Amino acid sequence: MRLAPLLLGAVAVPAALVATQLPSITLIDTAVLRAPRLNESSGIVASRRHPGVFWTHNDGGDAPVLYTTDSTGADLGFVRVRGAHNEDWEDLSVGPCTRTTGTCLFVADIGNNRERRTSVAVYVIAEPDPPASSSDTMRFVAVQDTLVLRYPDHPHNAEAIAIADGQLLLVTKDLSGPAVLFRTPLAGDDIRLLTRVGALAMRTSSVRGRIVTGAAVSGDGRILAVRTYPSIHLFALRGGLPAPLTGEDGLRIPVVETQGEAITFDLQGRLVLTSERGDRRHAILTRLRLSGVSGP
């Protein structure tokens, strides 16, 4: 299903980071995710090895499986992850491998709704070849590394990670208080004590659904995109606390999602969102064109 583009309202950003206009998002199209087992697309990332392919996964409770799709929502099969457990998978990112050369996928088992987990995990796997078809479901990929993460203060719930400049970034989803950014270097021991960077300049409210459900970094490593259920927030990555490029309310997502969860950049710099299936009985993939942000 394709919808007519809709230009959303823009907000002020630092002049050094924009060309001639303010940040805005334009709807390109939406598609139904057709994999029958993909009920809760909680994380998504664009393949670096196979243009046009996206990796995604279900929320907690599913087997440790990575599904493949494209911008039309096609069911392209799935790959099983050997050596991983899906306690509460919440996000997916891509970056340099921690133990070998090449590009790896980072699967974030970081959900902690009751804040009882004293540590959470991120599985690192070499990006596999995608399945040959929707019926190709017996492929396996092994975990290369497991990053065990601990917070410096107390357990947090989180659903968002991103990889940038040799760092793993994690944004919290606490029901009260701000969205807090933590980070840790990719290189290091298996057990990591996260470093608190600070609260992101964005309005949060569990009542209004303004709690963080996903994050992604642009291909050039300059922009951090953070989503909530109704909004997208952009930040400039310059070391330290990211600088806001959008106002506290962010940019309104121009489609109705049952429960919007994931965000990524595709290889052309467009934003891609996915949602859970919920009562609508289908999850959707949404593509947005991002305009008005350029390098300094």
VOPAGU-2260 file (C-alpha; in pm, 1 decimal, decimal comma):
REM VOPAGU-2260
SITE   aa  ch    i         X         Y         Z
SITE  MET   A    0       0,0       0,0       0,0
SITE  ARG   A    1     141,7     336,6     -96,5
SITE  LEU   A    2      29,6     663,8      57,9
SITE  ALA   A    3      70,4    1019,2     -63,9
SITE  PRO   A    4     369,2    1201,6      86,5
SITE  LEU   A    5     298,7    1426,3     382,6
SITE  LEU   A    6     539,6    1694,8     499,0
SITE  LEU   A    7     556,4    1725,8     875,0
SITE  GLY   A    8     630,0    2032,4    1077,9
SITE  ALA   A    9     995,1    2117,1    1136,1
SITE  VAL   A   10    1164,5    2266,4    1436,1
SITE  ALA   A   11    1474,3    2472,4    1492,8
SITE  VAL   A   12    1819,5    2310,8    1483,6
SITE  PRO   A   13    2172,1    2451,1    1514,0
SITE  ALA   A   14    2256,3    2642,9    1196,2
SITE  ALA   A   15    2589,6    2467,0    1150,0
SITE  LEU   A   16    2413,8    2134,6    1099,6
SITE  VAL   A   17    2160,5    2230,5     834,9
SITE  ALA   A   18    2175,0    2336,8     473,4
SITE  THR   A   19    1887,7    2568,7     382,2
SITE  GLN   A   20    1590,9    2415,6     562,0
SITE  LEU   A   21    1485,4    2268,0     892,7
SITE  PRO   A   22    1453,5    1893,2     959,2
SITE  SER   A   23    1138,1    1729,3     829,4
SITE  ILE   A   24    1015,6    1382,2     738,7
SITE  THR   A   25     806,2    1288,7     436,5
SITE  LEU   A   26     608,8     968,3     408,5
SITE  ILE   A   27     725,0     753,1     117,1
SITE  ASP   A   28     514,9     437,9     160,9
SITE  THR   A   29     402,2     162,7     396,5
SITE  ALA   A   30     389,8    -214,0     358,0
SITE  VAL   A   31     243,7    -504,4     555,1
SITE  LEU   A   32     504,3    -740,4     702,5
SITE  ARG   A   33     390,4   -1074,5     565,4
SITE  ALA   A   34     601,7   -1326,3     758,8
SITE  PRO   A   35     336,7   -1521,0     956,5
SITE  ARG   A   36     557,1   -1560,8    1266,3
SITE  LEU   A   37     665,9   -1196,2    1275,6
SITE  ASN   A   38     417,0   -1065,2    1530,7
SITE  GLU   A   39     622,1    -803,3    1712,3
SITE  SER   A   40     889,0    -648,0    1491,8
SITE  SER   A   41    1084,7    -488,2    1772,7
SITE  GLY   A   42    1413,1    -409,3    1596,4
SITE  ILE   A   43    1524,5    -361,2    1236,8
SITE  VAL   A   44    1845,8    -291,8    1050,4
SITE  ALA   A   45    1938,9    -262,2     682,6
SITE  SER   A   46    2176,6    -529,1     555,2
SITE  ARG   A   47    2520,3    -394,8     465,7
SITE  ARG   A   48    2604,0    -696,9     251,8
SITE  HIS   A   49    2277,2    -735,6      62,9
SITE  PRO   A   50    2123,0    -402,7     -46,7
SITE  GLY   A   51    1747,1    -393,4     -13,8
SITE  VAL   A   52    1733,1    -660,3     256,9
SITE  PHE   A   53    1631,6    -584,3     616,8
SITE  TRP   A   54    1690,6    -796,8     925,3
SITE  THR   A   55    1429,3    -786,5    1200,6
SITE  HIS   A   56    1318,4    -989,0    1503,1
SITE  ASN   A   57    1031,3   -1048,6    1738,5
SITE  ASP   A   58    1006,3    -919,7    2093,1
SITE  GLY   A   59    1073,6   -1148,1    2391,3
SITE  GLY   A   60     930,3   -1498,1    2400,3
SITE  ASP   A   61    1011,8   -1598,8    2041,9
SITE  ALA   A   62    1290,1   -1837,3    1949,9
SITE  PRO   A   63    1629,5   -1670,0    1882,5
SITE  VAL   A   64    1549,7   -1597,8    1519,0
SITE  LEU   A   65    1630,4   -1319,6    1271,9
SITE  TYR   A   66    1373,0   -1262,2     998,2
SITE  THR   A   67    1445,1   -1110,1     656,7
SITE  THR   A   68    1222,3    -878,5     460,7
SITE  ASP   A   69    1240,7    -590,8     213,5
SITE  SER   A   70    1065,5    -257,6     160,7
SITE  THR   A   71     755,2    -438,9      30,2
SITE  GLY   A   72     723,6    -639,8     352,8
SITE  ALA   A   73     791,8    -971,4     175,6
SITE  ASP   A   74     849,6   -1287,8     376,6
SITE  LEU   A   75    1209,4   -1379,0     286,4
SITE  GLY   A   76    1261,2   -1651,5     546,2
SITE  PHE   A   77    1457,5   -1650,9     869,5
SITE  VAL   A   78    1789,4   -1753,2    1024,1
SITE  ARG   A   79    1825,6   -1916,5    1366,5
SITE  VAL   A   80    2084,5   -1772,5    1604,7
SITE  ARG   A   81    2281,8   -2049,1    1775,5
SITE  GLY   A   82    2411,5   -1966,7    2123,6
SITE  ALA   A   83    2152,6   -1695,9    2197,8
SITE  HIS   A   84    1838,7   -1679,4    2410,3
SITE  ASN   A   85    1549,5   -1443,2    2349,8
SITE  GLU   A   86    1453,4   -1332,7    2698,5
SITE  ASP   A   87    1347,9    -987,5    2578,0
SITE  TRP   A   88    1499,9    -887,3    2243,7
SITE  GLU   A   89    1424,3    -521,0    2185,2
SITE  ASP   A   90    1652,2    -373,0    1918,4
SITE  LEU   A   91    1897,6    -450,5    1642,1
SITE  SER   A   92    2199,6    -258,5    1516,8
SITE  VAL   A   93    2499,3    -304,5    1287,3
SITE  GLY   A   94    2865,9    -219,9    1328,3
SITE  PRO   A   95    3219,4    -357,9    1326,5
SITE  CYS   A   96    3260,4    -703,6    1480,5
SITE  THR   A   97    3413,5    -715,7    1827,6
SITE  ARG   A   98    3616,3   -1036,7    1786,7
SITE  THR   A   99    3686,7   -1053,1    1413,6
SITE  THR   A  100    3702,9    -822,9    1113,8
SITE  GLY   A  101    3394,0    -746,3     911,4
SITE  THR   A  102    3040,0    -630,6     981,7
SITE  CYS   A  103    2829,7    -776,1    1259,8
SITE  LEU   A  104    2471,4    -753,8    1377,3
SITE  PHE   A  105    2412,2    -654,1    1740,1
SITE  VAL   A  106    2100,6    -813,3    1890,2
SITE  ALA   A  107    1991,6    -631,6    2205,6
SITE  ASP   A  108    1838,7    -854,0    2472,6
SITE  ILE   A  109    1791,7    -550,6    2697,2
SITE  GLY   A  110    1422,9    -543,3    2785,1
SITE  ASN   A  111    1365,4    -520,5    3160,6
SITE  ASN   A  112    1004,8    -419,9    3218,6
SITE  ARG   A  113    1007,9    -505,1    3588,9
SITE  GLU   A  114    1366,1    -379,6    3629,6
SITE  ARG   A  115    1466,8    -704,0    3797,7
SITE  ARG   A  116    1747,4    -804,6    3562,0
SITE  THR   A  117    2079,4    -701,8    3716,4
SITE  SER   A  118    2248,3    -734,8    3378,0
SITE  VAL   A  119    2135,8    -748,6    3016,8
SITE  ALA   A  120    2305,1    -880,0    2702,9
SITE  VAL   A  121    2386,4    -785,4    2345,9
SITE  TYR   A  122    2466,3   -1073,3    2110,2
SITE  VAL   A  123    2720,2   -1006,4    1835,0
SITE  ILE   A  124    2693,1   -1216,3    1518,3
SITE  ALA   A  125    2855,8   -1190,1    1178,1
SITE  GLU   A  126    2592,7   -1080,7     928,5
SITE  PRO   A  127    2485,6   -1402,0     753,3
SITE  ASP   A  128    2365,2   -1453,5     400,8
SITE  PRO   A  129    1987,5   -1413,5     388,2
SITE  PRO   A  130    1767,3   -1716,8     323,4
SITE  ALA   A  131    1694,1   -1813,4     -34,8
SITE  SER   A  132    1315,6   -1793,2      11,4
SITE  SER   A  133    1036,4   -1786,5     268,2
SITE  SER   A  134    1058,6   -2166,4     298,2
SITE  ASP   A  135    1433,5   -2152,3     372,4
SITE  THR   A  136    1411,7   -2166,7     753,3
SITE  MET   A  137    1683,1   -2411,5     858,2
SITE  ARG   A  138    1988,6   -2186,3     837,9
SITE  PHE   A  139    2193,4   -2110,0    1147,9
SITE  VAL   A  140    2440,9   -1839,5    1246,4
SITE  ALA   A  141    2651,4   -1863,0    1562,1
SITE  VAL   A  142    2701,3   -1594,7    1824,3
SITE  GLN   A  143    3055,8   -1454,9    1803,2
SITE  ASP   A  144    3048,9   -1250,7    2121,5
SITE  THR   A  145    2813,3   -1167,5    2406,9
SITE  LEU   A  146    2837,7    -826,3    2571,3
SITE  VAL   A  147    2699,3    -841,9    2924,2
SITE  LEU   A  148    2592,8    -491,8    3029,5
SITE  ARG   A  149    2541,6    -354,8    3378,3
SITE  TYR   A  150    2420,7      -8,5    3474,5
SITE  PRO   A  151    2625,2     207,2    3711,3
SITE  ASP   A  152    2322,5     306,0    3921,7
SITE  HIS   A  153    2032,3      58,8    3912,1
SITE  PRO   A  154    1852,1    -163,4    3658,0
SITE  HIS   A  155    1669,3      17,3    3377,1
SITE  ASN   A  156    1425,4     -89,6    3111,0
SITE  ALA   A  157    1554,5     -18,4    2760,0
SITE  GLU   A  158    1455,1     -88,4    2400,7
SITE  ALA   A  159    1710,1     110,2    2200,0
SITE  ILE   A  160    2072,5      62,9    2100,6
SITE  ALA   A  161    2292,8     201,0    1822,8
SITE  ILE   A  162    2656,9     164,8    1721,7
SITE  ALA   A  163    2865,3     476,5    1653,2
SITE  ASP   A  164    3238,9     550,6    1647,2
SITE  GLY   A  165    3341,2     231,7    1823,7
SITE  GLN   A  166    3079,3     274,8    2095,1
SITE  LEU   A  167    2759,5      93,6    2181,0
SITE  LEU   A  168    2491,5     349,2    2270,6
SITE  LEU   A  169    2189,6     252,2    2481,6
SITE  VAL   A  170    1884,8     470,4    2557,4
SITE  THR   A  171    1654,2     388,0    2847,7
SITE  LYS   A  172    1276,4     342,1    2845,6
SITE  ASP   A  173    1191,5     411,5    3207,3
SITE  LEU   A  174     822,9     485,1    3269,9
SITE  SER   A  175     914,8     791,6    3474,3
SITE  GLY   A  176    1200,3    1032,7    3426,6
SITE  PRO   A  177    1401,8    1124,5    3116,5
SITE  ALA   A  178    1544,0     910,8    2837,5
SITE  VAL   A  179    1901,2     854,8    2952,9
SITE  LEU   A  180    2191,3     771,3    2722,9
SITE  PHE   A  181    2451,6     517,3    2834,0
SITE  ARG   A  182    2749,6     391,9    2636,4
SITE  THR   A  183    3038,0     144,5    2638,0
SITE  PRO   A  184    3326,5      79,7    2396,4
SITE  LEU   A  185    3281,4    -213,5    2160,0
SITE  ALA   A  186    3627,3    -338,9    2252,7
SITE  GLY   A  187    3666,8    -464,9    2606,8
SITE  ASP   A  188    3578,5    -736,9    2852,4
SITE  ASP   A  189    3270,7    -953,7    2819,8
SITE  ILE   A  190    3111,6    -785,9    3125,0
SITE  ARG   A  191    3075,2    -407,6    3084,5
SITE  LEU   A  192    2981,6    -137,6    3330,4
SITE  LEU   A  193    2794,1     118,0    3123,5
SITE  THR   A  194    2889,1     485,9    3142,9
SITE  ARG   A  195    2606,8     734,2    3193,4
SITE  VAL   A  196    2631,7    1013,9    2935,7
SITE  GLY   A  197    2321,2    1209,0    3033,3
SITE  ALA   A  198    1953,2    1272,9    2966,0
SITE  LEU   A  199    1857,9    1336,9    2604,3
SITE  ALA   A  200    1682,5    1665,4    2526,0
SITE  MET   A  201    1343,0    1517,5    2441,2
SITE  ARG   A  202    1003,4    1523,0    2608,5
SITE  THR   A  203     907,9    1190,5    2767,8
SITE  SER   A  204     570,8    1080,6    2904,9
SITE  SER   A  205     446,2     725,6    2956,3
SITE  VAL   A  206      88,0     856,2    2951,6
SITE  ARG   A  207     133,5     998,9    2601,3
SITE  GLY   A  208     345,9     712,1    2473,2
SITE  ARG   A  209     656,9     928,0    2459,6
SITE  ILE   A  210     893,4     655,1    2576,9
SITE  VAL   A  211    1187,8     535,4    2371,3
SITE  THR   A  212    1132,8     217,0    2166,9
SITE  GLY   A  213    1421,7     225,7    1918,7
SITE  ALA   A  214    1731,5     406,5    1796,2
SITE  ALA   A  215    1962,8     412,7    1494,6
SITE  VAL   A  216    2267,7     598,5    1365,6
SITE  SER   A  217    2295,8     734,4    1011,0
SITE  GLY   A  218    2539,7     573,0     769,2
SITE  ASP   A  219    2789,4     858,9     805,7
SITE  GLY   A  220    2776,5     828,1    1184,4
SITE  ARG   A  221    2666,2    1188,9    1237,3
SITE  ILE   A  222    2297,8    1160,0    1331,0
SITE  LEU   A  223    2131,3     961,9    1607,4
SITE  ALA   A  224    1760,8     897,4    1549,4
SITE  VAL   A  225    1551,7     799,0    1851,3
SITE  ARG   A  226    1185,5     703,2    1824,3
SITE  THR   A  227     895,1     684,6    2063,2
SITE  TYR   A  228     549,1     553,5    1978,7
SITE  PRO   A  229     435,3     884,1    1818,6
SITE  SER   A  230     758,7    1071,8    1740,9
SITE  ILE   A  231    1112,8    1075,3    1601,1
SITE  HIS   A  232    1392,6    1278,2    1761,3
SITE  LEU   A  233    1720,9    1364,8    1588,7
SITE  PHE   A  234    2053,8    1438,3    1755,6
SITE  ALA   A  235    2398,4    1533,5    1628,7
SITE  LEU   A  236    2674,6    1298,4    1741,3
SITE  ARG   A  237    2985,7    1499,5    1825,2
SITE  GLY   A  238    3120,3    1321,2    2130,5
SITE  GLY   A  239    2966,1    1366,0    2473,4
SITE  LEU   A  240    2592,9    1422,7    2501,3
SITE  PRO   A  241    2432,8    1435,7    2152,7
SITE  ALA   A  242    2306,3    1780,7    2051,1
SITE  PRO   A  243    1933,9    1800,4    1968,2
SITE  LEU   A  244    1841,6    1878,5    1607,1
SITE  THR   A  245    1468,5    1870,9    1672,9
SITE  GLY   A  246    1263,4    2025,7    1950,9
SITE  GLU   A  247    1159,2    1842,6    2265,2
SITE  ASP   A  248     846,4    1707,6    2093,8
SITE  GLY   A  249    1041,3    1577,6    1793,4
SITE  LEU   A  250     880,7    1506,2    1455,1
SITE  ARG   A  251     539,2    1340,5    1450,3
SITE  ILE   A  252     526,7     999,7    1281,0
SITE  PRO   A  253     274,0    1036,4     995,3
SITE  VAL   A  254     116,0     688,2    1010,4
SITE  VAL   A  255     -93,6     502,6    1264,5
SITE  GLU   A  256      95,3     205,6    1407,5
SITE  THR   A  257     -54,8     -46,1    1648,2
SITE  GLN   A  258     261,1     -19,1    1856,3
SITE  GLY   A  259     557,5     135,3    1677,7
SITE  GLU   A  260     881,9     -21,4    1793,3
SITE  ALA   A  261    1178,9      -5,8    1557,7
SITE  ILE   A  262    1374,8     246,3    1352,2
SITE  THR   A  263    1674,0     228,5    1119,4
SITE  PHE   A  264    1838,5     411,0     831,7
SITE  ASP   A  265    1847,2     232,0     496,8
SITE  LEU   A  266    2148,4     253,2     266,2
SITE  GLN   A  267    2002,7     561,9      95,1
SITE  GLY   A  268    1965,8     750,3     423,4
SITE  ARG   A  269    1589,9     706,6     449,6
SITE  LEU   A  270    1427,5     621,5     781,8
SITE  VAL   A  271    1254,0     284,2     810,8
SITE  LEU   A  272    1009,8     202,2    1093,1
SITE  THR   A  273     832,9    -117,7    1194,6
SITE  SER   A  274     549,3    -194,6    1434,2
SITE  GLU   A  275     395,3    -480,8    1624,0
SITE  ARG   A  276      92,0    -665,6    1487,8
SITE  GLY   A  277    -147,3    -606,3    1776,3
SITE  ASP   A  278    -522,7    -592,5    1723,3
SITE  ARG   A  279    -482,6    -489,4    1359,0
SITE  ARG   A  280    -354,2    -839,5    1284,9
SITE  HIS   A  281     -65,1    -711,7    1080,9
SITE  ALA   A  282     258,4    -529,8    1147,3
SITE  ILE   A  283     372,8    -261,6     905,7
SITE  LEU   A  284     697,6    -128,7     764,9
SITE  THR   A  285     710,2     245,0     694,1
SITE  ARG   A  286     966,4     438,2     488,9
SITE  LEU   A  287    1025,5     809,8     551,1
SITE  ARG   A  288    1241,1    1059,8     365,6
SITE  LEU   A  289    1450,3    1274,2     597,2
SITE  SER   A  290    1525,4    1626,2     479,8
SITE  GLY   A  291    1692,0    1935,8     616,7
SITE  VAL   A  292    1990,6    1785,6     796,7
SITE  SER   A  293    2344,4    1788,1     659,9
SITE  GLY   A  294    2694,1    1769,8     798,0
SITE  PRO   A  295    2869,4    2072,2     950,4
